[in-house]
Amino acid sequence: MGKAQYLVDESGKKTAVVLPVEEYEELLQDIHDLAVIAERKDESTISFNELKKHLEANGLL
């Protein structure tokens, strides 16, 4: 992570943060990825071998 800068109020309490755009975009992508994982947590799973067979059958591997 890069160097964050904090904005503070008159009493010195942190009220906001300034991040490099690249770091902000990475955080947004991480949040999106976690949301997708949460949405799919109850989906059934398949073994690696089943996945490999499926990909081979569809010409993707």
CHARMM-style PDB file with segment names, atoms N, HN, CA, C and O in Angstrom:
ATOM      1  N   MET     1       0.840  -1.190   0.000  1.00  0.00      PROA
ATOM      2  CA  MET     1       0.000   0.000   0.000  1.00  0.00      PROA
ATOM      3  C   MET     1       0.881   1.247   0.000  1.00  0.00      PROA
ATOM      4  O   MET     1       1.978   1.268   0.559  1.00  0.00      PROA
ATOM      5  N   GLY     2       0.362   2.265  -0.640  1.00  0.00      PROA
ATOM      6  HN  GLY     2      -0.529   2.248  -1.094  1.00  0.00      PROA
ATOM      7  CA  GLY     2       1.083   3.522  -0.721  1.00  0.00      PROA
ATOM      8  C   GLY     2       0.932   4.337   0.548  1.00  0.00      PROA
ATOM      9  O   GLY     2       0.450   3.855   1.573  1.00  0.00      PROA
ATOM     10  N   LYS     3       1.339   5.538   0.452  1.00  0.00      PROA
ATOM     11  HN  LYS     3       1.730   5.930  -0.380  1.00  0.00      PROA
ATOM     12  CA  LYS     3       1.285   6.422   1.608  1.00  0.00      PROA
ATOM     13  C   LYS     3      -0.039   7.180   1.597  1.00  0.00      PROA
ATOM     14  O   LYS     3      -0.316   7.951   0.678  1.00  0.00      PROA
ATOM     15  N   ALA     4      -0.841   6.956   2.612  1.00  0.00      PROA
ATOM     16  HN  ALA     4      -0.616   6.330   3.359  1.00  0.00      PROA
ATOM     17  CA  ALA     4      -2.120   7.647   2.742  1.00  0.00      PROA
ATOM     18  C   ALA     4      -1.903   8.971   3.472  1.00  0.00      PROA
ATOM     19  O   ALA     4      -1.041   9.089   4.343  1.00  0.00      PROA
ATOM     20  N   GLN     5      -2.701   9.950   3.096  1.00  0.00      PROA
ATOM     21  HN  GLN     5      -3.401   9.853   2.389  1.00  0.00      PROA
ATOM     22  CA  GLN     5      -2.696  11.230   3.795  1.00  0.00      PROA
ATOM     23  C   GLN     5      -4.057  11.386   4.452  1.00  0.00      PROA
ATOM     24  O   GLN     5      -5.086  11.040   3.872  1.00  0.00      PROA
ATOM     25  N   TYR     6      -4.048  11.910   5.666  1.00  0.00      PROA
ATOM     26  HN  TYR     6      -3.212  12.191   6.138  1.00  0.00      PROA
ATOM     27  CA  TYR     6      -5.292  12.073   6.402  1.00  0.00      PROA
ATOM     28  C   TYR     6      -5.673  13.540   6.493  1.00  0.00      PROA
ATOM     29  O   TYR     6      -4.821  14.410   6.673  1.00  0.00      PROA
ATOM     30  N   LEU     7      -6.956  13.795   6.365  1.00  0.00      PROA
ATOM     31  HN  LEU     7      -7.648  13.088   6.218  1.00  0.00      PROA
ATOM     32  CA  LEU     7      -7.498  15.127   6.617  1.00  0.00      PROA
ATOM     33  C   LEU     7      -8.063  15.091   8.025  1.00  0.00      PROA
ATOM     34  O   LEU     7      -8.720  14.129   8.421  1.00  0.00      PROA
ATOM     35  N   VAL     8      -7.801  16.142   8.771  1.00  0.00      PROA
ATOM     36  HN  VAL     8      -7.267  16.924   8.449  1.00  0.00      PROA
ATOM     37  CA  VAL     8      -8.240  16.183  10.164  1.00  0.00      PROA
ATOM     38  C   VAL     8      -9.082  17.427  10.416  1.00  0.00      PROA
ATOM     39  O   VAL     8      -8.973  18.434   9.716  1.00  0.00      PROA
ATOM     40  N   ASP     9      -9.926  17.321  11.441  1.00  0.00      PROA
ATOM     41  HN  ASP     9     -10.014  16.502  12.009  1.00  0.00      PROA
ATOM     42  CA  ASP     9     -10.724  18.491  11.818  1.00  0.00      PROA
ATOM     43  C   ASP     9      -9.915  19.375  12.771  1.00  0.00      PROA
ATOM     44  O   ASP     9      -8.734  19.125  13.012  1.00  0.00      PROA
ATOM     45  N   GLU    10     -10.562  20.403  13.304  1.00  0.00      PROA
ATOM     46  HN  GLU    10     -11.521  20.606  13.108  1.00  0.00      PROA
ATOM     47  CA  GLU    10      -9.882  21.368  14.166  1.00  0.00      PROA
ATOM     48  C   GLU    10      -9.271  20.732  15.406  1.00  0.00      PROA
ATOM     49  O   GLU    10      -8.276  21.229  15.934  1.00  0.00      PROA
ATOM     50  N   SER    11      -9.864  19.627  15.877  1.00  0.00      PROA
ATOM     51  HN  SER    11     -10.672  19.223  15.449  1.00  0.00      PROA
ATOM     52  CA  SER    11      -9.354  18.973  17.084  1.00  0.00      PROA
ATOM     53  C   SER    11      -8.329  17.881  16.770  1.00  0.00      PROA
ATOM     54  O   SER    11      -7.845  17.204  17.676  1.00  0.00      PROA
ATOM     55  N   GLY    12      -8.003  17.712  15.500  1.00  0.00      PROA
ATOM     56  HN  GLY    12      -8.397  18.261  14.763  1.00  0.00      PROA
ATOM     57  CA  GLY    12      -7.009  16.717  15.113  1.00  0.00      PROA
ATOM     58  C   GLY    12      -7.573  15.335  14.834  1.00  0.00      PROA
ATOM     59  O   GLY    12      -6.820  14.394  14.583  1.00  0.00      PROA
ATOM     60  N   LYS    13      -8.902  15.206  14.876  1.00  0.00      PROA
ATOM     61  HN  LYS    13      -9.514  15.970  15.080  1.00  0.00      PROA
ATOM     62  CA  LYS    13      -9.545  13.917  14.606  1.00  0.00      PROA
ATOM     63  C   LYS    13      -9.550  13.670  13.094  1.00  0.00      PROA
ATOM     64  O   LYS    13      -9.911  14.549  12.310  1.00  0.00      PROA
ATOM     65  N   LYS    14      -9.145  12.461  12.702  1.00  0.00      PROA
ATOM     66  HN  LYS    14      -8.853  11.747  13.339  1.00  0.00      PROA
ATOM     67  CA  LYS    14      -9.133  12.110  11.279  1.00  0.00      PROA
ATOM     68  C   LYS    14     -10.561  12.093  10.741  1.00  0.00      PROA
ATOM     69  O   LYS    14     -11.447  11.470  11.326  1.00  0.00      PROA
ATOM     70  N   THR    15     -10.773  12.784   9.621  1.00  0.00      PROA
ATOM     71  HN  THR    15     -10.052  13.290   9.146  1.00  0.00      PROA
ATOM     72  CA  THR    15     -12.111  12.852   9.030  1.00  0.00      PROA
ATOM     73  C   THR    15     -12.169  12.290   7.617  1.00  0.00      PROA
ATOM     74  O   THR    15     -13.249  11.961   7.127  1.00  0.00      PROA
ATOM     75  N   ALA    16     -11.021  12.176   6.956  1.00  0.00      PROA
ATOM     76  HN  ALA    16     -10.143  12.443   7.354  1.00  0.00      PROA
ATOM     77  CA  ALA    16     -10.991  11.670   5.583  1.00  0.00      PROA
ATOM     78  C   ALA    16      -9.578  11.201   5.276  1.00  0.00      PROA
ATOM     79  O   ALA    16      -8.628  11.482   6.007  1.00  0.00      PROA
ATOM     80  N   VAL    17      -9.476  10.480   4.173  1.00  0.00      PROA
ATOM     81  HN  VAL    17     -10.247  10.252   3.579  1.00  0.00      PROA
ATOM     82  CA  VAL    17      -8.168   9.987   3.746  1.00  0.00      PROA
ATOM     83  C   VAL    17      -7.983  10.277   2.259  1.00  0.00      PROA
ATOM     84  O   VAL    17      -8.937  10.225   1.483  1.00  0.00      PROA
ATOM     85  N   VAL    18      -6.761  10.579   1.878  1.00  0.00      PROA
ATOM     86  HN  VAL    18      -5.986  10.621   2.509  1.00  0.00      PROA
ATOM     87  CA  VAL    18      -6.416  10.816   0.479  1.00  0.00      PROA
ATOM     88  C   VAL    18      -5.475   9.685   0.063  1.00  0.00      PROA
ATOM     89  O   VAL    18      -4.425   9.476   0.670  1.00  0.00      PROA
ATOM     90  N   LEU    19      -5.876   8.958  -0.988  1.00  0.00      PROA
ATOM     91  HN  LEU    19      -6.729   9.128  -1.482  1.00  0.00      PROA
ATOM     92  CA  LEU    19      -5.090   7.832  -1.491  1.00  0.00      PROA
ATOM     93  C   LEU    19      -4.692   8.085  -2.936  1.00  0.00      PROA
ATOM     94  O   LEU    19      -5.378   8.815  -3.652  1.00  0.00      PROA
ATOM     95  N   PRO    20      -3.592   7.490  -3.366  1.00  0.00      PROA
ATOM     96  CA  PRO    20      -3.287   7.528  -4.795  1.00  0.00      PROA
ATOM     97  C   PRO    20      -4.416   6.831  -5.566  1.00  0.00      PROA
ATOM     98  O   PRO    20      -4.985   5.854  -5.080  1.00  0.00      PROA
ATOM     99  N   VAL    21      -4.735   7.325  -6.753  1.00  0.00      PROA
ATOM    100  HN  VAL    21      -4.273   8.118  -7.148  1.00  0.00      PROA
ATOM    101  CA  VAL    21      -5.838   6.778  -7.547  1.00  0.00      PROA
ATOM    102  C   VAL    21      -5.657   5.284  -7.784  1.00  0.00      PROA
ATOM    103  O   VAL    21      -6.615   4.519  -7.679  1.00  0.00      PROA
ATOM    104  N   GLU    22      -4.441   4.866  -8.101  1.00  0.00      PROA
ATOM    105  HN  GLU    22      -3.662   5.487  -8.186  1.00  0.00      PROA
ATOM    106  CA  GLU    22      -4.195   3.442  -8.363  1.00  0.00      PROA
ATOM    107  C   GLU    22      -4.558   2.584  -7.147  1.00  0.00      PROA
ATOM    108  O   GLU    22      -5.170   1.525  -7.291  1.00  0.00      PROA
ATOM    109  N   GLU    23      -4.187   3.037  -5.971  1.00  0.00      PROA
ATOM    110  HN  GLU    23      -3.690   3.897  -5.854  1.00  0.00      PROA
ATOM    111  CA  GLU    23      -4.507   2.295  -4.748  1.00  0.00      PROA
ATOM    112  C   GLU    23      -6.018   2.273  -4.504  1.00  0.00      PROA
ATOM    113  O   GLU    23      -6.571   1.248  -4.107  1.00  0.00      PROA
ATOM    114  N   TYR    24      -6.676   3.397  -4.740  1.00  0.00      PROA
ATOM    115  HN  TYR    24      -6.226   4.231  -5.062  1.00  0.00      PROA
ATOM    116  CA  TYR    24      -8.128   3.476  -4.590  1.00  0.00      PROA
ATOM    117  C   TYR    24      -8.814   2.488  -5.530  1.00  0.00      PROA
ATOM    118  O   TYR    24      -9.736   1.782  -5.122  1.00  0.00      PROA
ATOM    119  N   GLU    25      -8.369   2.435  -6.781  1.00  0.00      PROA
ATOM    120  HN  GLU    25      -7.620   3.008  -7.113  1.00  0.00      PROA
ATOM    121  CA  GLU    25      -8.978   1.520  -7.753  1.00  0.00      PROA
ATOM    122  C   GLU    25      -8.745   0.063  -7.368  1.00  0.00      PROA
ATOM    123  O   GLU    25      -9.622  -0.776  -7.569  1.00  0.00      PROA
ATOM    124  N   GLU    26      -7.568  -0.248  -6.815  1.00  0.00      PROA
ATOM    125  HN  GLU    26      -6.855   0.434  -6.651  1.00  0.00      PROA
ATOM    126  CA  GLU    26      -7.299  -1.607  -6.344  1.00  0.00      PROA
ATOM    127  C   GLU    26      -8.243  -1.978  -5.201  1.00  0.00      PROA
ATOM    128  O   GLU    26      -8.749  -3.099  -5.148  1.00  0.00      PROA
ATOM    129  N   LEU    27      -8.476  -1.048  -4.298  1.00  0.00      PROA
ATOM    130  HN  LEU    27      -8.064  -0.137  -4.341  1.00  0.00      PROA
ATOM    131  CA  LEU    27      -9.398  -1.298  -3.188  1.00  0.00      PROA
ATOM    132  C   LEU    27     -10.818  -1.531  -3.697  1.00  0.00      PROA
ATOM    133  O   LEU    27     -11.520  -2.412  -3.201  1.00  0.00      PROA
ATOM    134  N   LEU    28     -11.241  -0.748  -4.682  1.00  0.00      PROA
ATOM    135  HN  LEU    28     -10.670  -0.033  -5.086  1.00  0.00      PROA
ATOM    136  CA  LEU    28     -12.569  -0.954  -5.270  1.00  0.00      PROA
ATOM    137  C   LEU    28     -12.676  -2.336  -5.898  1.00  0.00      PROA
ATOM    138  O   LEU    28     -13.702  -3.001  -5.754  1.00  0.00      PROA
ATOM    139  N   GLN    29     -11.632  -2.775  -6.593  1.00  0.00      PROA
ATOM    140  HN  GLN    29     -10.799  -2.234  -6.710  1.00  0.00      PROA
ATOM    141  CA  GLN    29     -11.635  -4.101  -7.208  1.00  0.00      PROA
ATOM    142  C   GLN    29     -11.688  -5.187  -6.137  1.00  0.00      PROA
ATOM    143  O   GLN    29     -12.395  -6.182  -6.297  1.00  0.00      PROA
ATOM    144  N   ASP    30     -10.945  -5.002  -5.050  1.00  0.00      PROA
ATOM    145  HN  ASP    30     -10.370  -4.193  -4.921  1.00  0.00      PROA
ATOM    146  CA  ASP    30     -10.978  -5.968  -3.951  1.00  0.00      PROA
ATOM    147  C   ASP    30     -12.377  -6.069  -3.355  1.00  0.00      PROA
ATOM    148  O   ASP    30     -12.853  -7.168  -3.068  1.00  0.00      PROA
ATOM    149  N   ILE    31     -13.037  -4.930  -3.168  1.00  0.00      PROA
ATOM    150  HN  ILE    31     -12.651  -4.037  -3.401  1.00  0.00      PROA
ATOM    151  CA  ILE    31     -14.399  -4.924  -2.626  1.00  0.00      PROA
ATOM    152  C   ILE    31     -15.339  -5.650  -3.573  1.00  0.00      PROA
ATOM    153  O   ILE    31     -16.183  -6.431  -3.133  1.00  0.00      PROA
ATOM    154  N   HSD    32     -15.202  -5.401  -4.864  1.00  0.00      PROA
ATOM    155  HN  HSD    32     -14.517  -4.767  -5.222  1.00  0.00      PROA
ATOM    156  CA  HSD    32     -16.041  -6.076  -5.856  1.00  0.00      PROA
ATOM    157  C   HSD    32     -15.813  -7.581  -5.810  1.00  0.00      PROA
ATOM    158  O   HSD    32     -16.768  -8.357  -5.818  1.00  0.00      PROA
ATOM    159  N   ASP    33     -14.544  -7.996  -5.761  1.00  0.00      PROA
ATOM    160  HN  ASP    33     -13.768  -7.366  -5.755  1.00  0.00      PROA
ATOM    161  CA  ASP    33     -14.225  -9.421  -5.707  1.00  0.00      PROA
ATOM    162  C   ASP    33     -14.841 -10.077  -4.474  1.00  0.00      PROA
ATOM    163  O   ASP    33     -15.388 -11.176  -4.563  1.00  0.00      PROA
ATOM    164  N   LEU    34     -14.757  -9.413  -3.333  1.00  0.00      PROA
ATOM    165  HN  LEU    34     -14.312  -8.520  -3.260  1.00  0.00      PROA
ATOM    166  CA  LEU    34     -15.340  -9.960  -2.103  1.00  0.00      PROA
ATOM    167  C   LEU    34     -16.860 -10.059  -2.203  1.00  0.00      PROA
ATOM    168  O   LEU    34     -17.452 -11.006  -1.687  1.00  0.00      PROA
ATOM    169  N   ALA    35     -17.492  -9.095  -2.858  1.00  0.00      PROA
ATOM    170  HN  ALA    35     -17.011  -8.325  -3.277  1.00  0.00      PROA
ATOM    171  CA  ALA    35     -18.947  -9.142  -3.046  1.00  0.00      PROA
ATOM    172  C   ALA    35     -19.335 -10.333  -3.913  1.00  0.00      PROA
ATOM    173  O   ALA    35     -20.321 -11.012  -3.627  1.00  0.00      PROA
ATOM    174  N   VAL    36     -18.574 -10.591  -4.964  1.00  0.00      PROA
ATOM    175  HN  VAL    36     -17.773 -10.039  -5.197  1.00  0.00      PROA
ATOM    176  CA  VAL    36     -18.849 -11.739  -5.838  1.00  0.00      PROA
ATOM    177  C   VAL    36     -18.689 -13.036  -5.057  1.00  0.00      PROA
ATOM    178  O   VAL    36     -19.512 -13.943  -5.183  1.00  0.00      PROA
ATOM    179  N   ILE    37     -17.642 -13.129  -4.256  1.00  0.00      PROA
ATOM    180  HN  ILE    37     -16.974 -12.392  -4.154  1.00  0.00      PROA
ATOM    181  CA  ILE    37     -17.433 -14.327  -3.435  1.00  0.00      PROA
ATOM    182  C   ILE    37     -18.616 -14.531  -2.494  1.00  0.00      PROA
ATOM    183  O   ILE    37     -19.113 -15.649  -2.355  1.00  0.00      PROA
ATOM    184  N   ALA    38     -19.064 -13.469  -1.854  1.00  0.00      PROA
ATOM    185  HN  ALA    38     -18.661 -12.561  -1.967  1.00  0.00      PROA
ATOM    186  CA  ALA    38     -20.188 -13.574  -0.921  1.00  0.00      PROA
ATOM    187  C   ALA    38     -21.459 -14.016  -1.636  1.00  0.00      PROA
ATOM    188  O   ALA    38     -22.220 -14.827  -1.107  1.00  0.00      PROA
ATOM    189  N   GLU    39     -21.693 -13.488  -2.835  1.00  0.00      PROA
ATOM    190  HN  GLU    39     -21.075 -12.830  -3.264  1.00  0.00      PROA
ATOM    191  CA  GLU    39     -22.888 -13.855  -3.597  1.00  0.00      PROA
ATOM    192  C   GLU    39     -22.867 -15.321  -4.012  1.00  0.00      PROA
ATOM    193  O   GLU    39     -23.922 -15.943  -4.140  1.00  0.00      PROA
ATOM    194  N   ARG    40     -21.692 -15.874  -4.222  1.00  0.00      PROA
ATOM    195  HN  ARG    40     -20.835 -15.369  -4.119  1.00  0.00      PROA
ATOM    196  CA  ARG    40     -21.567 -17.224  -4.768  1.00  0.00      PROA
ATOM    197  C   ARG    40     -21.253 -18.276  -3.709  1.00  0.00      PROA
ATOM    198  O   ARG    40     -21.014 -19.433  -4.054  1.00  0.00      PROA
ATOM    199  N   LYS    41     -21.248 -17.903  -2.430  1.00  0.00      PROA
ATOM    200  HN  LYS    41     -21.442 -16.963  -2.151  1.00  0.00      PROA
ATOM    201  CA  LYS    41     -20.809 -18.820  -1.382  1.00  0.00      PROA
ATOM    202  C   LYS    41     -21.663 -20.070  -1.262  1.00  0.00      PROA
ATOM    203  O   LYS    41     -21.173 -21.097  -0.793  1.00  0.00      PROA
ATOM    204  N   ASP    42     -22.915 -20.015  -1.667  1.00  0.00      PROA
ATOM    205  HN  ASP    42     -23.313 -19.181  -2.048  1.00  0.00      PROA
ATOM    206  CA  ASP    42     -23.800 -21.171  -1.540  1.00  0.00      PROA
ATOM    207  C   ASP    42     -23.894 -21.999  -2.819  1.00  0.00      PROA
ATOM    208  O   ASP    42     -24.641 -22.976  -2.872  1.00  0.00      PROA
ATOM    209  N   GLU    43     -23.148 -21.619  -3.838  1.00  0.00      PROA
ATOM    210  HN  GLU    43     -22.541 -20.826  -3.795  1.00  0.00      PROA
ATOM    211  CA  GLU    43     -23.174 -22.376  -5.083  1.00  0.00      PROA
ATOM    212  C   GLU    43     -22.453 -23.707  -4.897  1.00  0.00      PROA
ATOM    213  O   GLU    43     -21.532 -23.825  -4.089  1.00  0.00      PROA
ATOM    214  N   SER    44     -22.885 -24.691  -5.651  1.00  0.00      PROA
ATOM    215  HN  SER    44     -23.633 -24.595  -6.308  1.00  0.00      PROA
ATOM    216  CA  SER    44     -22.223 -25.987  -5.573  1.00  0.00      PROA
ATOM    217  C   SER    44     -20.833 -25.890  -6.200  1.00  0.00      PROA
ATOM    218  O   SER    44     -20.556 -24.995  -6.999  1.00  0.00      PROA
ATOM    219  N   THR    45     -19.983 -26.815  -5.828  1.00  0.00      PROA
ATOM    220  HN  THR    45     -20.208 -27.542  -5.179  1.00  0.00      PROA
ATOM    221  CA  THR    45     -18.621 -26.822  -6.344  1.00  0.00      PROA
ATOM    222  C   THR    45     -18.382 -28.082  -7.173  1.00  0.00      PROA
ATOM    223  O   THR    45     -19.138 -29.051  -7.098  1.00  0.00      PROA
ATOM    224  N   ILE    46     -17.310 -28.041  -7.965  1.00  0.00      PROA
ATOM    225  HN  ILE    46     -16.696 -27.254  -8.026  1.00  0.00      PROA
ATOM    226  CA  ILE    46     -16.897 -29.221  -8.717  1.00  0.00      PROA
ATOM    227  C   ILE    46     -15.406 -29.435  -8.464  1.00  0.00      PROA
ATOM    228  O   ILE    46     -14.691 -28.509  -8.081  1.00  0.00      PROA
ATOM    229  N   SER    47     -14.955 -30.647  -8.682  1.00  0.00      PROA
ATOM    230  HN  SER    47     -15.536 -31.399  -8.994  1.00  0.00      PROA
ATOM    231  CA  SER    47     -13.541 -30.946  -8.471  1.00  0.00      PROA
ATOM    232  C   SER    47     -12.704 -30.333  -9.592  1.00  0.00      PROA
ATOM    233  O   SER    47     -13.222 -29.952 -10.642  1.00  0.00      PROA
ATOM    234  N   PHE    48     -11.422 -30.249  -9.345  1.00  0.00      PROA
ATOM    235  HN  PHE    48     -11.002 -30.559  -8.492  1.00  0.00      PROA
ATOM    236  CA  PHE    48     -10.503 -29.733 -10.355  1.00  0.00      PROA
ATOM    237  C   PHE    48     -10.547 -30.598 -11.604  1.00  0.00      PROA
ATOM    238  O   PHE    48     -10.538 -30.083 -12.723  1.00  0.00      PROA
ATOM    239  N   ASN    49     -10.594 -31.918 -11.414  1.00  0.00      PROA
ATOM    240  HN  ASN    49     -10.601 -32.336 -10.506  1.00  0.00      PROA
ATOM    241  CA  ASN    49     -10.632 -32.827 -12.566  1.00  0.00      PROA
ATOM    242  C   ASN    49     -11.890 -32.621 -13.398  1.00  0.00      PROA
ATOM    243  O   ASN    49     -11.833 -32.674 -14.626  1.00  0.00      PROA
ATOM    244  N   GLU    50     -13.032 -32.385 -12.739  1.00  0.00      PROA
ATOM    245  HN  GLU    50     -13.078 -32.342 -11.741  1.00  0.00      PROA
ATOM    246  CA  GLU    50     -14.272 -32.109 -13.475  1.00  0.00      PROA
ATOM    247  C   GLU    50     -14.143 -30.809 -14.268  1.00  0.00      PROA
ATOM    248  O   GLU    50     -14.555 -30.738 -15.426  1.00  0.00      PROA
ATOM    249  N   LEU    51     -13.578 -29.801 -13.650  1.00  0.00      PROA
ATOM    250  HN  LEU    51     -13.243 -29.859 -12.710  1.00  0.00      PROA
ATOM    251  CA  LEU    51     -13.377 -28.520 -14.328  1.00  0.00      PROA
ATOM    252  C   LEU    51     -12.469 -28.694 -15.539  1.00  0.00      PROA
ATOM    253  O   LEU    51     -12.753 -28.175 -16.619  1.00  0.00      PROA
ATOM    254  N   LYS    52     -11.388 -29.422 -15.352  1.00  0.00      PROA
ATOM    255  HN  LYS    52     -11.158 -29.843 -14.475  1.00  0.00      PROA
ATOM    256  CA  LYS    52     -10.444 -29.654 -16.442  1.00  0.00      PROA
ATOM    257  C   LYS    52     -11.123 -30.367 -17.607  1.00  0.00      PROA
ATOM    258  O   LYS    52     -10.921 -29.994 -18.762  1.00  0.00      PROA
ATOM    259  N   LYS    53     -11.927 -31.393 -17.315  1.00  0.00      PROA
ATOM    260  HN  LYS    53     -12.091 -31.697 -16.376  1.00  0.00      PROA
ATOM    261  CA  LYS    53     -12.651 -32.120 -18.364  1.00  0.00      PROA
ATOM    262  C   LYS    53     -13.611 -31.190 -19.102  1.00  0.00      PROA
ATOM    263  O   LYS    53     -13.710 -31.235 -20.329  1.00  0.00      PROA
ATOM    264  N   HSD    54     -14.314 -30.349 -18.348  1.00  0.00      PROA
ATOM    265  HN  HSD    54     -14.234 -30.313 -17.352  1.00  0.00      PROA
ATOM    266  CA  HSD    54     -15.259 -29.403 -18.940  1.00  0.00      PROA
ATOM    267  C   HSD    54     -14.537 -28.430 -19.875  1.00  0.00      PROA
ATOM    268  O   HSD    54     -14.995 -28.175 -20.989  1.00  0.00      PROA
ATOM    269  N   LEU    55     -13.421 -27.896 -19.420  1.00  0.00      PROA
ATOM    270  HN  LEU    55     -13.049 -28.103 -18.516  1.00  0.00      PROA
ATOM    271  CA  LEU    55     -12.661 -26.954 -20.238  1.00  0.00      PROA
ATOM    272  C   LEU    55     -12.112 -27.622 -21.493  1.00  0.00      PROA
ATOM    273  O   LEU    55     -12.129 -27.034 -22.574  1.00  0.00      PROA
ATOM    274  N   GLU    56     -11.627 -28.846 -21.345  1.00  0.00      PROA
ATOM    275  HN  GLU    56     -11.613 -29.323 -20.467  1.00  0.00      PROA
ATOM    276  CA  GLU    56     -11.113 -29.579 -22.506  1.00  0.00      PROA
ATOM    277  C   GLU    56     -12.232 -29.876 -23.503  1.00  0.00      PROA
ATOM    278  O   GLU    56     -12.035 -29.757 -24.713  1.00  0.00      PROA
ATOM    279  N   ALA    57     -13.405 -30.263 -22.996  1.00  0.00      PROA
ATOM    280  HN  ALA    57     -13.565 -30.359 -22.013  1.00  0.00      PROA
ATOM    281  CA  ALA    57     -14.539 -30.584 -23.866  1.00  0.00      PROA
ATOM    282  C   ALA    57     -15.001 -29.368 -24.662  1.00  0.00      PROA
ATOM    283  O   ALA    57     -15.534 -29.503 -25.763  1.00  0.00      PROA
ATOM    284  N   ASN    58     -14.794 -28.187 -24.101  1.00  0.00      PROA
ATOM    285  HN  ASN    58     -14.360 -28.077 -23.206  1.00  0.00      PROA
ATOM    286  CA  ASN    58     -15.210 -26.954 -24.768  1.00  0.00      PROA
ATOM    287  C   ASN    58     -14.061 -26.267 -25.502  1.00  0.00      PROA
ATOM    288  O   ASN    58     -14.186 -25.122 -25.937  1.00  0.00      PROA
ATOM    289  N   GLY    59     -12.947 -26.974 -25.632  1.00  0.00      PROA
ATOM    290  HN  GLY    59     -12.845 -27.904 -25.279  1.00  0.00      PROA
ATOM    291  CA  GLY    59     -11.812 -26.427 -26.367  1.00  0.00      PROA
ATOM    292  C   GLY    59     -11.134 -25.248 -25.703  1.00  0.00      PROA
ATOM    293  O   GLY    59     -10.466 -24.454 -26.365  1.00  0.00      PROA
ATOM    294  N   LEU    60     -11.302 -25.133 -24.407  1.00  0.00      PROA
ATOM    295  HN  LEU    60     -11.845 -25.778 -23.870  1.00  0.00      PROA
ATOM    296  CA  LEU    60     -10.711 -24.002 -23.695  1.00  0.00      PROA
ATOM    297  C   LEU    60      -9.402 -24.358 -23.007  1.00  0.00      PROA
ATOM    298  O   LEU    60      -8.751 -23.512 -22.395  1.00  0.00      PROA
ATOM    299  N   LEU    61      -9.034 -25.620 -23.119  1.00  0.00      PROA
ATOM    300  HN  LEU    61      -9.563 -26.308 -23.616  1.00  0.00      PROA
ATOM    301  CA  LEU    61      -7.789 -26.062 -22.492  1.00  0.00      PROA
ATOM    302  C   LEU    61      -7.082 -27.063 -23.374  1.00  0.00      PROA
ATOM    303  OT1 LEU    61      -6.011 -27.553 -23.016  1.00  0.00      PROA
TER     304      LEU     61
END
